[in-house]
Amino acid sequence: MQNLNCDLNPRSASNKDEIISFTCELHENLQHALNEFVEDHPNWDQYRILQAAIAGFLMQKGFQNRDLTRLYIGNMFSINFEN
């Protein structure tokens, strides 16, 4: 697997509560399913779903990280872990 070449600012990299936004294009069928799910489950939103999906995917692919596991479990079960 190829490593990503990126430099992190140590000041911002140490902030555990940092949120990074990105734009993502979804297939129309996926967008409809996401909207339908959120309408039927008001305790979920698109951000929580995407965070849980990405964290779950990375864990299934063998990425082991305690903070990632906390994020995944927290999103799946509406748990807010404090450090």
C-alpha positions as CSV (number, residue, x, y, z in Angstrom):
1,M,0.0,0.0,0.0
2,Q,1.3,3.4,-0.9
3,N,1.8,5.9,1.9
4,L,0.3,9.3,1.7
5,N,2.7,12.2,1.6
6,C,1.4,14.9,3.9
7,D,2.7,17.2,6.5
8,L,0.8,17.9,9.7
9,N,0.9,21.0,11.7
10,P,1.8,19.8,15.2
11,R,-0.3,22.4,16.8
12,S,-3.5,21.4,14.9
13,A,-2.6,17.7,14.9
14,S,-2.6,17.5,18.7
15,N,-6.2,18.8,19.0
16,K,-8.3,15.6,19.4
17,D,-11.6,17.4,18.9
18,E,-10.7,18.8,15.5
19,I,-13.3,18.3,12.8
20,I,-12.3,18.4,9.1
21,S,-15.0,19.0,6.6
22,F,-14.9,17.6,3.0
23,T,-17.3,17.5,0.1
24,C,-18.4,14.2,-1.2
25,E,-20.5,13.4,-4.2
26,L,-23.0,10.5,-3.6
27,H,-24.7,8.3,-6.2
28,E,-28.3,9.3,-6.4
29,N,-29.6,6.0,-5.1
30,L,-27.3,6.2,-2.1
31,Q,-28.4,9.8,-1.4
32,H,-32.1,8.7,-1.5
33,A,-31.4,5.8,0.9
34,L,-29.5,8.1,3.2
35,N,-32.4,10.7,3.3
36,E,-35.0,7.9,3.8
37,F,-33.0,6.4,6.7
38,V,-32.5,9.8,8.4
39,E,-36.3,10.5,8.1
40,D,-37.1,7.2,9.7
41,H,-34.4,7.4,12.4
42,P,-34.4,11.0,13.7
43,N,-31.6,10.2,16.2
44,W,-29.2,9.8,13.2
45,D,-28.0,12.4,10.8
46,Q,-25.8,12.3,7.7
47,Y,-22.7,13.2,9.6
48,R,-23.1,10.4,12.2
49,I,-23.8,7.9,9.5
50,L,-20.8,8.8,7.4
51,Q,-18.5,8.8,10.5
52,A,-19.7,5.4,11.5
53,A,-19.4,4.0,8.0
54,I,-15.9,5.3,7.5
55,A,-14.7,4.1,10.9
56,G,-16.4,0.7,10.4
57,F,-14.8,0.3,7.0
58,L,-11.3,1.1,8.3
59,M,-11.7,-1.3,11.3
60,Q,-12.9,-4.1,8.9
61,K,-9.8,-3.5,6.8
62,G,-7.5,-4.0,9.8
63,F,-6.8,-0.4,10.9
64,Q,-6.3,-0.6,14.7
65,N,-6.6,2.6,16.6
66,R,-8.3,3.2,20.0
67,D,-9.7,6.6,19.0
68,L,-11.2,5.2,15.8
69,T,-12.8,2.4,17.8
70,R,-14.3,4.9,20.3
71,L,-15.6,7.0,17.4
72,Y,-17.2,4.0,15.7
73,I,-18.8,2.7,18.9
74,G,-19.9,6.2,20.0
75,N,-21.6,6.8,16.7
76,M,-23.3,3.4,16.5
77,F,-24.7,3.5,20.1
78,S,-25.0,7.3,20.7
79,I,-22.2,7.2,23.3
80,N,-20.1,10.3,23.9
81,F,-16.8,9.1,25.3
82,E,-14.9,11.7,27.3
83,N,-11.1,11.4,27.4
